[in-house]
């Protein structure tokens, strides 16, 4: 298999992962009648009979999508200590997300810990990636990534007015989907940047 075919497969995989990241939570919310975006967390889908089988599969596919895209961009843009640090952060955050598929909300504190690791470390991964891109003179990509990192931090404010975590989680998913898609397809990122300049 040549490099061009591998890159096409990676691009299709990233697109599918992003699409699943947006569609599966919506589908799951329709399968559970008493679920509310204002009072529940997305992790509830892992404990409800109607979605308990679907949710871990979705999270596992999301992990592979995030990891494959993240590994790819690190390999293309970084070497040495920066590549090591970013790879380490990516691996830790993806491990945290994968563990949320195994450790359901029934194990509240353990689930909250591994989910927190994912949310915090992945946010820092994007922010640090962007900061180092600015220093490498990839200014647009760097500013875009730093902005996404800051917006990810600001999504935590959505935990204040709502009793559930779903609003925060949905905003977070949308932002990381946007970042992954834009970084994977740099021309799209340039168009997004042009909207704000």
N, C-alpha and C positions, 0 to 999 in steps of 0.2 A: 504494500500500500504506500503510495507516494505522499509527500508532505501536503500537497494541495488537497488530496482526499481527506487526510486526517484533519486539516484545518476546516474543511466543509462540515465534517462530522461534528467537530467541536462547536462550530457556529450553530448548527442545528440543535445540538444538545443544550447550549446556553439559551437559545430562543425558547426551547421547550420547557426548560427549568423555570424561566421567567414567567412564561405563560401559566404554568402549573402554580407558581407562587401566587399568582393573582386570582386564578379560577377556583382552585380547590377550597380555599376558605369560604368563598361565596357559595359554592355548591353545598359545602358542609353546613353552612348557616341555614339553608333551606331544608335540609334533612332533619333538623332538630327544631321542633315547633316552639319550645319554651326558651330557646337561646336568644340572648339580646346582646347586641354590639356595645351597649352602654353598661351592662352589669356583669358580663361574663368575660372570660379570657379565651383566646383561640385554643389554648391547651385543653379546654373542656371537650373539644372534639375527640381527644385521645381517650376519654373515659366514657363517652356516650355509646351505647350499643350500635346506633345507626352509622357512626363514623369511626369507631374504635379500630377497625381494620384498615380504613383508608388513611387515617392521619399519620401513623408511623411510616407508611410507604411514602407519603407526600414529603415528610420531613427528611427521610433518607435521600430521596431524589433531590431535594433542595440542597442538602449538604454536598452531594456530588457536584451539583451545578455551581455552587459558590466556590467549592474547592478547586474544581477544574478551571474556572475562569480566573480565580485569584492566582493560582499557580502559574497559569499561562502568562498573565501580565507581569508577574514578578520575574519570571524567566526572561521575558522580552526586554525588561527595562532596568533590572538591577543585578548586581553581582556583589560578592563579598559580604560584609557584615550587614548591610542594608537588606540584601536578599535573605540572609539568614533570619534577621529580626522579623521581617514581614512574613516569611514562611512560617516561623514559629507562631506568630500571632494568628495567622490564618488557620493553622492546624489546631491551635487551642480553641478558637471560636467555633470551628466546624465540629470539633469533638464535643463541645458544649451543646450545640444544636442537635447532634446525633443522639446524645444522651437524653435530651428531652423527649425523643421518640421512645426510648426504652423506659425511662423513669417518668411515669405519668403523674398527673396532678394529684393522684391518690397519695403519693409520697410528697406532700406539699413542700417541705423545706428543702429536700434534696432536689426536687424538680425546679424550685425557685432559684436554687444556687446555680445549677447547670445552665438554666435559661439566662440568668443574670450574667454568667461568664460569656455566653454567646453575645448577648446584646452589647455589653461593655467592650469586649475585646474586638469584635468586628467593627464597631464604631471607631475605636482607636486605630485599627488597621487601615480603614479608609482615610482617616484624618492624617495619619503618619505617611501613608502612601502619597497623598496629595502634597503634604509639606515637603517631602523629598523631591517630588516632581517639580515643584517651584524652584528648588535649589538646582535642579538639573536643567533649568531653562525651558521646561515644558510647562510654560506658565498657565495656559488655558486649562489643560488637564489637571494641573496642580490646584488651581483656584476652584475648579469644579469639584474636585474630590474633597478639598478642605471645607467647602460650602456644604456638601452633602454630609460630611462628618459633623459639622456644627448643627445642621438641621436634625440629624439623628439624635444628638444630645437634647435638642429642644423638644423632640417628640415625647420625652419623659414628662413634660408639663401636662400632657394629655391624661396622665394618671391622677391629676389633682381633681378635675371636675367630675370624673366618672368613677363609679365603684368597681367596675371591671377593667381589665387590662387590654381588651380587644381594640379600642380606638388607638392606643399607643402602638400596639403590635401591628395593626394594619398600616398606620402611617410609616412605621419602620420598614415593613415589607415593601411598600411602594417605593420608598427612597432607595433601599438597597437593590431593588429590581431595576430602577432607573440607572443607578450607578453602574451595575454590572453590565447592563445592556449598552450604555453609552461608552464604557471603557472597552468592551468587546468590539464595538463598532465605532471606532474613533470619529468617523465622519458625522455620526449622529450626535456625538458629544459636542463637536464644533458647531453644529446647528443650534443645539440647546444653548451654548454659550453666547451665540450671536443674538438670541432672543433678548438677552439681558445686557448687551453692550451696544 
